């Protein structure tokens, strides 16, 4: 557990970028979900799919950054 904490502290800048993308996309998904009656269904579906894909890719990037990381 200490090793994982050391890796997170060492790569906090890279991890914070991916966390920022995740939070922005979650906020966008929440906003779209609340305003879905005012928007066309196709636009709602496209934005939901794109946000979901970006969230999943950011989570994979977080795991990759913690597991393999970059040599500093």
Secondary structure by P-SEA (a helix, b strand, c coil): caaaaaaaaacaaaaaaaaaaaaaaaaaaaaaaaacccccaaaaaaaaaaaaaaaaaaaaaaaaaaaccccc
